[in-house]
C-alpha cells in the first residue's frame, strides 16, 4: 500500500502498528521515532517511511533535520540527504548526507561539520562511533566561524565527546596558511575557557628580554595543570609544573613546583659578550626553587581541613618571579594545618604552624586550639524588673521590653616557640586564655537597642622567658552597646541629571559603644612581651547617614542606596599607661552611587590633636556598570554579565584616584579605557606623585627630601580584535623597575588572561597606591 498524503491516525492504525498525525508519523514502540515533514509516505510492506520537505525526526535526546529522509521503522536505520543537522546534548553535527541508526545512534556523515561549545570541527567525513561521541578523520578544530578560518588545529584524528571534551591526535596549529606549532596529542574540555598554550614575550629591566610559556596538560577531569618553560635573558632558563587535583570524597588541592639554575648575567644583553667583550663580567650561578602543596578537604557541611606546605630556596623568590601574583607584599606563604568545625552551639578550631625554611623567623604553634561557645540563654537568671509605666490596655506603653540573659565564652590553648633564622628555636611558651561574657539585650523606650555586658578574662603562662612556674592574670571588663535608628521620607520626584528619584528617605543611625577593661591582677610586667592583658577605658560615639530611594516600575520597584556617610570618634577616658582624656583619630567613610554608571568612595582619618587629615583615600569611577566591577576587585572597564556569569569589557570607563598620607606622600592616579573603533581599544594608566617624602642616608647623615610631580608608573594598552583572536600590546614604565613590553594573544573562546597560577596579571585600577621607596 502506498500513501501519497498523510492521513488521520485512525485510518492507518489497522494497517500497521504506527501512529500518523497530520504531517507526522510515529512507530508504536516504547521509544518511537517521531517524524514530521511536508510530505510523509509510509510503505506498509517494507515498514519504511519516506519523508520530504522540512523533515524533522526525533528520538530520545537526538533530533535530525534534513530535506529528504528514508527511515526503516523496524531496524531504525535511516538515510538522510540535503542540509542534514543532528543535534544531541546541545552539540551540532551537520553535513550533506548521513547514514544513521536511531537505536545505536551511530552513523557516517559526508562533508561533516560539527559545533561543540565555542569550537567548530570539520572534515570530509565524520563517524558517529558512540552514543556520546563522533570522530573526524583528517579534520580540523577551530574557534573561527568563517568558511576559511584564520587559525585552526589540523589533525589526523579529531574525536569529540559530547558535552565533555575534544581530543586531537598529531595536531598541527596553523595561523592562516603557516604552520607554527605541533602537538602529538591535544585535549580541550568543552566546559573550560582557559587557554591551552600561552606564549608571552616581553622586555623587563630586571629580566631583560623574556619569553614565558605555559602548556596546559589534561590527564583526567580530576587532574589538570600546566607545564612552564620560561626564558629570561639575564637569568637563563626556568621550568615549573602546576597541578590541580580532585580526590572524590577527599578534597582538592594544588601542587606547584618551579626550578631554575639561575645564571645572572652581569651585562646588558646575552650577546654583549661578543659585541662588547671589554665590558663582559663573570656570570653568577645558583640554584633557586619553590615548592608548594595546598590541600582543602570539606569533611562535612560543618568541618573543613586545610593543609599547606611551602618550601623555597630563599625568601625573595616570590618577589623575583611571581610578584604579579602576590603584588607588592610578595612574601613566602607559611606552612600550616588548620581544622575548623562549626555548629549552632559552638565553634572549634585547631591550628598548627611550622617553620619549613631555615632562613625564616616564624612563631610556631604546636598546636593552637580554640573553642568558642555561642550565645546561650540563661533561663534561671531573673529578668530585669519592668518599672511601672504604661500598659497596652490603658494605652500606656512600657519603658522597656522584656529581654533575657545570655552567656558566651571562648577558650584557647597554645604551645608556641620561635623558630629563629639566626638563634634557632627559643622562647617556648604554654598559654591558656579564657573569656566569659554575660549580656542582656533589651529595647528601651521602643526605639533604643541597649546591650549591657560584663566580661571576665583569665590568662596563664608557663615556661616563659624568665620563669618556669606558671604566671596568671585576671581581668574584668564591662560596657554597653547603644544604638537606634530614625528616618524621614520626603515626597521628592525627579529625574534631573538621570537620578531617577521616587521619594527620598533619610536614615540617621547614631550609636554609642563603651568598654572598661580593669587593671589586670597578677604579675603583668613579665607578660607584656608575651601578649599580656592591658588596661583600657574607651567610649566610641558614631553616627551613620544614609539616603535611599525607589527605582523601577510598579511592583518591580526596589530600594536603592544613593549615599552613605559614617563618622566615628573613639575617646580614651583612660589609656593603658594611665593617660586619659585623649581623642583618637576621627574616622570618616563616604560612599555615593547617584547613578548606575557613577561611583564615589572615600575614607579618611583626622588627627584631633593637630586638626588635620592624617590619611585620605578617594576613588571616582564612571562607566556603564563599572561600579559593580570596582566592588568586586576587577578592572573598572569590566562588569559582570549576570546571564553568562562572566566579566566582559565595557565600551568605556574612566577612573580617578587620590591617596594622601600626611608627611609621607600625596598621589593622583588616572585610568581610562575605551573603544576607539569597532576593532581597536585603547587603555591608559598613570600615577603622579604630587608630593613624596624620601629618606636618604649617607655615611655622615640621613636627610629627608621632598620630591614633587614625579611619575611612579605609566602604562598604555592597545588591543586589536582579529575576529577569533585578541591581540594586546602593553607598554609599562614603573619607578625603580624600568620598562616592560608585553605582546599577548588571547583566543576569544578562551578569554582568560594567560597569566594563570603563578602569573596572574592584575591590571592597575584607579587609586592604586604604590610602595614609597
C-alpha positions in Angstrom: 0.0 0.0 0.0 1.3 3.5 -0.9 0.1 6.8 0.6 0.7 10.0 -1.3 -0.6 12.3 1.5 -0.7 11.9 5.3 -4.0 10.5 6.8 -5.6 10.7 10.2 -4.0 8.3 12.7 -7.2 6.2 13.0 -7.1 5.3 9.3 -3.5 3.9 9.5 -3.9 2.1 12.8 -5.4 -1.1 11.3 -2.7 -1.2 8.7 0.3 -1.1 10.9 1.5 -0.6 14.5 2.1 3.1 13.7 0.7 6.4 14.6 0.4 9.1 11.9 -0.9 12.6 12.7 -1.2 15.3 10.0 2.4 15.8 8.9 3.7 13.3 11.5 4.4 9.5 11.8 5.5 7.5 14.9 6.2 3.9 15.4 4.4 2.2 18.2 7.5 1.4 20.3 8.4 2.2 23.8 10.8 4.8 22.3 9.3 5.7 19.0 10.9 7.7 16.2 8.7 10.7 15.5 8.8 12.1 12.0 7.4 15.3 10.8 7.7 16.7 7.2 5.8 18.5 4.5 5.0 15.1 3.0 5.3 11.6 4.6 4.8 8.3 2.8 4.5 5.0 4.6 5.2 1.7 2.8 3.4 -0.9 4.8 5.1 -4.0 3.3 8.6 -2.7 3.8 7.7 -0.8 7.1 9.6 2.1 5.6 8.9 5.9 5.8 9.9 8.3 3.1 9.7 11.9 4.0 10.5 15.0 2.0 10.5 18.8 2.7 11.5 20.2 6.1 12.0 16.8 7.6 12.3 16.5 11.4 13.0 13.2 13.1 13.2 13.0 16.9 14.4 10.0 19.0 15.3 10.3 22.7 17.9 13.1 23.1 18.6 13.2 19.3 17.0 15.5 16.8 17.6 15.2 13.0 16.5 17.7 10.3 17.1 17.4 6.5 15.5 17.8 3.1 14.8 14.1 2.4 14.8 11.1 4.6 14.2 7.3 4.3 13.7 5.5 7.6 13.2 1.8 8.3 11.0 1.5 11.4 12.0 -2.0 12.5 15.7 -1.5 12.4 15.6 2.3 12.9 18.2 2.7 10.1 17.9 6.0 8.2 19.4 7.6 5.2 19.1 11.4 5.2 20.1 13.8 2.5 20.3 17.6 2.0 21.3 20.1 4.7 21.4 17.3 7.4 21.6 18.6 11.0 22.0 16.3 14.0 21.5 17.9 17.4 22.4 16.0 20.6 23.2 17.3 24.1 23.4 20.8 22.8 26.0 19.9 20.2 25.6 20.1 16.4 26.8 17.8 13.7 25.8 18.7 10.1 26.7 17.6 6.6 25.4 16.8 3.1 24.4 13.2 3.7 24.2 10.9 6.7 23.6 7.1 7.2 22.3 6.8 10.8 20.8 4.3 13.2 18.4 5.8 15.8 18.8 2.9 18.2 22.6 2.7 18.4 22.9 6.4 17.5 25.8 5.6 15.2 26.4 6.6 11.6 28.5 8.3 9.0 28.3 11.9 7.8 29.6 13.2 4.5 31.2 16.7 4.3 30.8 16.9 8.0 31.0 19.9 10.2 30.4 19.9 14.0 29.8 22.5 16.7 30.8 21.8 20.3 30.7 24.7 22.7 32.7 27.6 21.2 34.6 25.2 18.9 33.9 24.1 15.3 35.2 20.8 13.7 35.3 19.9 10.1 36.4 17.1 7.8 35.4 15.2 4.7 33.7 12.5 6.8 32.6 12.1 10.4 31.8 8.8 12.1 29.2 8.7 14.9 31.0 6.0 16.8 29.1 6.0 20.1 26.1 7.5 21.7 28.0 10.5 23.0 30.9 10.9 20.6 31.9 11.3 16.9 35.2 11.1 15.0 36.6 13.1 12.1 39.5 11.5 10.3 41.8 14.1 8.8 39.9 17.1 10.0 40.5 20.3 12.0 39.4 22.2 15.1 38.9 26.0 15.2 37.0 28.7 17.0 36.6 30.8 13.9 33.2 30.7 12.2 34.5 31.8 8.8 34.4 29.4 5.9 38.2 29.6 5.7 39.3 30.0 9.3 42.1 32.4 10.3 43.6 29.7 12.6 43.0 26.0 13.1 44.4 22.8 14.6 44.7 20.4 11.7 44.8 16.9 12.9 44.9 13.3 11.8 42.1 12.5 14.1 39.5 14.8 15.8 37.4 13.0 18.4 34.5 14.9 20.1 33.0 13.7 23.3 29.6 15.5 23.5 29.3 17.9 26.4 32.8 16.8 27.7 36.0 17.3 25.6 37.7 17.3 22.2 40.8 15.1 21.7 43.2 15.6 18.8 46.0 13.3 17.6 49.0 14.6 15.6 47.8 18.2 15.7 49.4 21.0 13.7 48.4 24.5 14.5 48.0 26.9 11.6 47.8 30.7 11.6 46.5 31.4 8.1 48.5 29.0 5.8 51.5 29.0 8.0 52.1 26.1 10.5 53.5 27.3 13.8 53.1 24.5 16.4 52.9 20.7 16.5 51.3 18.7 19.3 51.3 14.9 19.3 48.1 15.0 21.4 45.8 17.8 22.4 42.8 17.6 24.7 40.4 20.5 25.4 37.5 20.3 27.8 34.4 21.8 26.4 33.4 23.5 29.7 36.8 25.1 30.1 37.5 28.5 28.5 41.1 28.9 29.7 43.9 28.9 27.1 45.7 25.7 26.4 49.0 27.2 25.3 50.2 30.6 26.1 53.3 32.4 24.9 54.1 35.8 26.4 57.2 37.7 25.1 58.4 40.9 26.6 61.2 43.0 28.0 61.9 44.0 31.6 64.6 45.9 33.3 65.5 43.1 35.7 64.9 40.2 33.4 66.0 41.7 30.1 64.2 40.1 27.1 62.0 37.2 28.3 59.6 34.6 26.9 57.1 33.0 29.2 55.3 29.8 28.0 52.7 27.7 29.7 51.4 24.4 28.3 48.2 23.0 29.8 48.0 19.3 30.5 44.8 17.4 30.9 45.4 14.0 32.4 41.9 13.5 33.8 38.9 15.6 34.8 40.2 15.3 38.3 43.9 16.0 37.4 44.8 19.1 35.3 47.6 21.5 35.3 50.3 23.5 33.4 53.9 22.9 32.5 56.0 26.1 32.3 59.2 26.7 30.3 60.4 30.3 30.8 63.4 32.0 29.5 64.8 35.3 30.9 67.8 36.8 29.2 69.6 37.8 32.4 68.5 34.8 34.5 68.5 31.9 32.0 66.1 29.0 31.8 63.4 28.0 34.3 60.8 25.3 34.4 57.8 24.6 36.5 54.8 22.4 37.0 51.4 23.3 38.4 48.8 20.6 39.1 45.2 20.9 40.3 43.7 17.7 41.6 40.5 16.4 43.0 40.1 13.4 45.2 36.4 12.3 45.2 35.3 12.5 48.8 38.7 13.5 49.9 39.1 17.2 48.9 41.0 19.1 46.3 44.4 20.7 46.1 47.1 22.4 44.2 50.7 21.4 43.7 53.3 23.9 42.4 57.0 23.4 41.6 59.4 25.9 40.0 63.1 25.4 39.5 65.9 27.4 37.8 69.7 27.2 37.8 69.9 30.9 37.8 72.9 32.3 35.8 72.8 36.0 36.5 74.4 37.9 33.6 76.3 41.0 34.7 75.9 42.5 31.2 73.1 44.3 29.4 72.3 41.6 26.9 73.2 37.9 26.3 75.1 38.9 23.1 77.0 41.7 24.8 79.9 39.3 25.4 80.5 39.3 21.7 79.7 42.9 20.9 81.3 44.5 24.0 83.9 41.9 25.3 85.7 44.5 27.3 82.6 45.2 29.4 82.0 41.5 30.0 81.7 40.4 33.6 81.7 36.9 35.3 78.4 35.1 35.4 77.0 34.2 38.9 75.3 30.8 39.2 72.9 29.5 41.9 70.1 27.0 42.3 66.6 28.5 43.1 63.4 26.7 43.6 59.9 26.9 45.0 57.7 24.0 46.2 54.0 24.4 47.3 51.3 21.9 48.3 47.9 23.1 49.3 45.0 20.7 50.1 41.5 21.6 51.2 39.0 19.0 52.4 35.4 19.7 53.2 34.9 16.8 55.6 31.2 17.6 56.1 28.9 20.6 55.9 30.4 21.9 59.2 34.0 20.8 59.1 36.9 22.0 56.9 40.5 20.9 56.9 43.3 22.8 55.2 47.0 21.8 54.8 49.6 23.9 53.2 53.4 23.3 52.8 55.7 25.9 51.3 59.5 25.3 50.7 61.8 27.7 48.9 65.5 28.2 48.3 65.4 31.8 49.6 63.0 34.4 50.8 62.9 36.6 47.7 62.0 34.0 45.0 58.3 35.1 45.1 59.1 38.7 44.6 61.6 38.0 41.9 59.5 35.6 39.8 55.9 35.9 40.9 55.4 39.5 42.0 52.4 39.9 39.8 50.7 37.1 41.6 51.2 38.4 45.1 51.6 42.2 44.5 53.9 44.4 46.4 53.6 42.2 49.5 55.3 39.2 47.8 56.2 37.2 50.9 56.6 33.5 51.0 53.4 31.8 52.3 53.6 29.8 55.6 53.3 26.2 56.4 50.3 25.1 58.5 47.5 22.7 59.1 44.1 24.0 60.2 40.9 22.2 61.1 37.6 24.2 61.7 34.3 22.8 62.9 31.2 25.0 63.3 27.9 24.1 64.8 24.8 26.1 66.1 26.2 25.7 69.6 29.9 26.0 69.4 32.9 26.5 67.1 36.2 24.6 67.3 39.5 25.4 65.6 42.8 23.6 65.5 45.9 25.3 64.1 49.4 24.0 63.7 52.1 26.2 62.2 55.7 25.1 61.5 58.8 26.6 60.1 59.7 24.9 56.8 62.6 27.2 55.7 65.7 27.8 57.8 66.0 31.4 56.6 62.7 32.3 58.2 61.8 33.5 61.6 58.4 32.1 62.5 56.3 31.8 65.7 55.5 28.1 65.6 52.2 27.0 67.1 52.3 23.3 68.2 49.3 23.5 68.4 46.8 26.3 68.9 43.4 25.0 70.0 40.4 27.4 70.2 36.9 26.5 71.5 34.0 29.1 71.4 30.6 28.6 72.9 27.9 30.5 71.1 25.4 32.7 73.0 23.1 30.6 75.2 20.1 32.0 77.0 20.2 31.6 80.8 16.6 30.8 81.9 17.2 30.7 85.6 18.5 34.3 85.9 15.7 36.8 86.8 14.8 39.2 84.1 15.1 42.9 84.8 12.1 44.3 86.6 9.9 46.3 84.3 9.3 49.6 86.0 5.8 51.0 86.5 4.7 52.5 83.3 2.0 52.4 80.6 0.4 49.2 79.6 -1.4 48.3 76.4 -4.9 48.0 78.0 -4.9 51.6 79.2 -3.0 53.0 76.2 0.2 53.3 78.3 3.5 51.9 77.0 6.2 50.2 79.0 9.6 51.9 79.4 11.3 48.8 78.1 10.5 45.4 76.7 11.4 42.2 78.5 14.7 40.6 77.5 16.8 37.6 78.6 20.3 36.9 79.9 22.8 35.3 77.6 26.2 33.7 78.1 29.0 33.1 75.7 32.7 32.1 76.2 35.9 31.2 74.4 38.9 29.1 75.4 42.3 28.9 73.8 45.3 26.7 74.5 48.6 27.3 72.7 52.1 25.9 72.8 54.4 28.1 70.9 58.1 28.7 70.2 60.0 30.9 67.9 61.9 29.4 65.0 64.6 31.9 64.6 66.8 32.0 61.4 69.9 33.0 63.5 69.4 31.7 67.0 67.4 28.6 66.3 64.4 27.6 68.4 63.8 29.6 71.6 61.2 31.1 74.0 58.9 28.1 74.5 55.6 29.1 76.0 52.4 27.4 77.1 49.4 29.7 77.1 45.8 29.2 78.3 43.3 32.0 77.8 39.6 32.0 78.6 37.0 34.7 78.3 33.4 34.6 79.7 30.7 37.2 78.9 27.2 37.7 80.1 25.0 40.2 78.3 21.3 41.3 78.4 19.9 42.8 75.1 16.9 45.0 75.7 14.9 47.6 73.8 14.4 50.9 75.7 11.6 53.3 75.0 10.7 51.3 71.9 13.5 52.8 69.9 16.8 52.3 71.6 18.7 49.0 71.3 20.7 48.6 74.5 23.1 45.7 75.2 24.9 45.9 78.5 27.6 43.2 79.1 30.2 42.0 81.6 33.3 40.0 80.9 35.9 38.1 82.8 39.2 37.0 81.2 41.9 34.8 82.7 45.3 34.0 81.1 48.0 31.8 82.3 51.6 31.4 81.0 54.2 28.8 81.8 57.8 28.2 80.8 58.1 31.9 80.0 61.1 33.9 79.1 62.5 34.0 82.6 60.5 31.6 84.8 59.3 28.0 84.7 56.5 28.4 87.1 53.0 29.4 85.7 52.1 33.0 85.8 48.4 34.1 85.9 46.5 37.2 85.0 42.8 38.0 85.5 40.9 41.0 84.2 37.3 42.2 84.4 35.5 44.2 81.8 32.1 45.9 81.5 30.4 48.1 78.9 27.4 48.5 76.7 26.3 49.0 73.1 23.6 51.5 72.4 22.1 52.3 69.0 18.9 53.4 67.4 17.6 54.4 64.0 15.4 57.3 62.8 14.2 58.1 59.3 12.1 60.6 57.4 10.7 60.3 53.9 10.4 63.2 51.5 8.0 63.2 48.6 10.7 64.1 46.0 10.1 63.0 42.4 12.8 64.0 39.9 14.8 62.6 37.0 17.2 65.6 36.9 20.7 64.5 35.9 19.4 61.0 35.5 19.0 60.5 39.2 15.6 58.7 38.8 14.4 59.5 42.4 11.0 58.4 43.5 10.6 59.6 47.1 13.7 60.1 49.2 14.3 58.6 52.6 16.9 59.9 55.0 18.1 57.4 57.7 20.1 58.5 60.7 21.6 55.7 62.9 23.5 57.0 65.9 25.5 54.6 68.1 27.5 54.6 71.3 29.9 51.9 72.5 31.6 51.9 75.9 34.1 49.3 77.3 36.1 49.4 80.5 39.0 47.0 80.9 40.2 46.9 84.5 43.8 46.8 85.5 44.9 43.1 85.3 45.5 41.3 88.5 48.7 39.3 88.6 52.3 39.8 87.6 51.9 41.6 84.3 55.4 43.1 84.0 56.9 39.9 82.6 53.9 39.1 80.4 53.7 42.2 78.3 56.2 40.7 75.8 54.1 37.7 75.6 50.8 39.5 74.8 49.6 40.1 78.3 46.4 42.0 79.2 46.2 45.8 79.4 44.0 48.4 80.9 41.6 50.5 78.8 38.7 52.8 79.3 37.2 53.9 75.9 33.9 55.3 74.6 33.2 55.5 70.9 30.3 57.6 69.6 29.4 57.1 65.9 26.7 58.2 63.5 25.6 56.9 60.1 23.6 58.9 57.5 22.0 57.1 54.5 19.9 58.3 51.6 17.6 55.8 49.8 15.1 55.9 47.0 12.8 53.6 45.0 13.6 52.7 41.4 11.7 50.6 39.0 8.2 50.3 37.7 5.1 49.2 39.7 5.6 46.1 41.7 9.2 45.8 40.3 10.4 48.8 42.4 13.4 48.2 44.6 15.2 50.1 47.3 18.5 51.7 46.2 21.1 53.3 48.4 22.2 56.6 47.0 24.7 57.6 49.6 26.1 56.6 53.0 28.3 58.6 55.3 29.7 57.2 58.6 31.6 59.0 61.3 33.2 57.6 64.4 35.3 59.3 67.2 36.9 57.0 69.8 37.8 58.7 73.1 40.1 57.2 75.7 38.9 58.1 79.1 42.0 56.3 80.4 44.6 54.6 78.4 46.8 51.6 79.1 49.5 53.7 80.6 47.2 55.8 82.8 46.9 58.7 80.5 43.4 59.8 79.7 41.3 62.4 78.1 42.5 61.9 74.6 40.6 61.7 71.3 41.8 59.1 68.9 41.7 59.6 65.1 38.3 60.6 63.7 37.2 58.1 61.0 35.2 59.2 58.0 33.7 56.9 55.4 31.6 58.1 52.4 30.1 56.1 49.6 27.8 57.6 46.9 26.2 55.9 43.9 23.8 58.5 42.4 23.6 56.6 39.1 24.3 53.1 37.9 27.3 54.4 36.0 28.9 56.7 38.6 30.5 55.7 41.9 32.4 57.7 44.5 34.1 56.1 47.5 36.3 57.8 50.2 37.6 57.2 53.6 39.8 59.4 55.8 41.4 59.8 59.2 41.7 63.1 61.1 44.2 63.7 63.8 42.2 65.6 66.5 45.4 67.0 68.2 46.5 68.7 65.0 43.1 69.3 63.4 44.5 67.9 60.1 43.9 64.9 57.9 46.4 62.1 58.5 45.2 60.0 55.6 42.7 60.3 52.7 41.7 57.7 50.1 39.2 58.6 47.4 38.1 57.0 44.1 35.7 58.3 41.4 34.7 55.8 38.8 32.4 56.4 35.8 31.5 53.6 33.5 28.3 51.8 32.4 28.2 49.0 35.1 31.7 49.9 36.3 30.6 50.4 39.9 30.0 46.7 40.4 33.3 45.9 38.9 35.2 48.1 41.3 33.5 46.5 44.3 34.3 43.0 43.0 38.0 43.9 42.6 38.0 43.7 38.8 39.2 46.3 36.3 37.0 49.4 36.1 36.4 48.6 32.4 34.8 45.2 33.2 31.4 44.4 34.5 29.6 41.1 35.4 27.3 39.7 32.8 24.7 38.1 35.1 23.3 35.9 32.3 26.6 34.3 31.4 28.3 34.7 34.7 31.4 36.3 33.2 33.1 39.7 33.3 33.1 41.4 30.0 34.6 44.6 28.6 32.6 47.8 28.8 32.6 50.3 25.9 34.3 52.9 28.1 35.5 53.6 31.6 37.2 56.4 33.5 38.7 56.3 37.0 40.3 59.0 39.1 42.0 58.2 42.5 43.6 60.2 45.3 45.9 58.9 48.0 47.2 61.1 50.8 49.3 60.3 53.9 50.5 63.3 55.9 54.3 63.8 55.8 54.6 60.8 53.5 53.0 61.2 50.1 50.2 62.6 48.0 49.4 60.6 44.9 47.0 61.1 42.0 46.0 58.3 39.7 44.1 58.3 36.4 42.9 55.4 34.3 40.7 55.3 31.2 39.8 52.6 28.7 37.6 52.9 25.7 36.8 51.6 22.2 38.3 53.7 19.5 36.7 51.8 16.7 34.8 48.5 16.4 38.2 46.7 16.3 40.6 48.9 18.3 40.6 49.6 22.0 42.9 51.9 24.0 43.7 51.9 27.7 45.9 54.4 29.7 47.0 54.4 33.3 49.2 57.0 35.1 50.1 57.6 38.7 51.5 61.0 39.7 53.3 61.8 43.0 52.1 65.3 43.8 54.2 65.1 46.9 56.6 62.5 48.2 59.0 62.4 51.2 62.1 60.2 50.7 64.7 59.5 53.4 68.2 59.2 52.1 71.1 58.1 54.1 74.8 58.8 53.7 77.9 57.7 55.8 77.6 61.0 57.8 73.9 61.9 58.0 70.4 61.0 56.9 68.1 63.6 55.4 64.5 63.8 54.2 63.9 65.1 50.7 60.7 66.3 49.3 60.0 65.4 45.7 57.0 66.7 43.7 55.4 65.8 40.4 57.1 62.6 39.7 55.5 59.7 37.7 56.0 56.3 39.6 54.1 54.3 36.9 52.8 54.8 33.4 51.1 52.2 31.3 49.5 52.1 27.8 47.5 49.2 26.4 46.4 48.8 22.8 44.1 45.9 21.8 43.1 44.7 18.3 40.2 42.4 17.5 41.1 39.8 14.9 37.7 38.0 14.9 38.5 35.0 17.0 41.8 36.4 18.4 42.5 39.4 20.6 46.0 40.9 20.4 47.2 43.2 23.2 50.3 45.3 23.2 51.2 46.6 26.7 54.0 49.1 27.5 54.7 49.7 31.2 57.2 52.0 32.9 57.5 51.6 36.7 59.8 53.5 39.0 62.9 51.6 40.0 61.9 48.6 37.9 62.3 50.1 34.4 60.3 49.4 31.3 58.3 46.3 30.3 56.8 45.4 26.9 54.3 42.6 26.6 52.7 41.2 23.4 49.7 38.9 24.3 47.4 36.9 22.0 44.2 35.7 23.6 41.7 33.4 22.0 38.1 34.7 22.3 36.9 31.2 23.0 39.4 31.2 25.9 39.2 34.8 27.1 41.0 34.4 30.4 44.4 36.1 30.5 47.3 33.7 30.1 48.8 34.5 33.5 47.2 31.8 35.5 48.6 30.0 38.5 51.8 32.0 39.3 51.4 34.8 36.7 48.0 36.2 37.3 48.4 39.6 35.6 46.4 42.2 37.7 45.9 45.4 35.8 46.1 48.5 37.9 42.9 50.3 38.7 42.1 53.8 39.7 43.5 54.8 43.0 46.2 52.1 43.3 48.8 53.1 45.9 52.4 52.1 45.3 55.1 51.5 48.0 57.1 54.5 48.9 60.8 54.0 48.5 
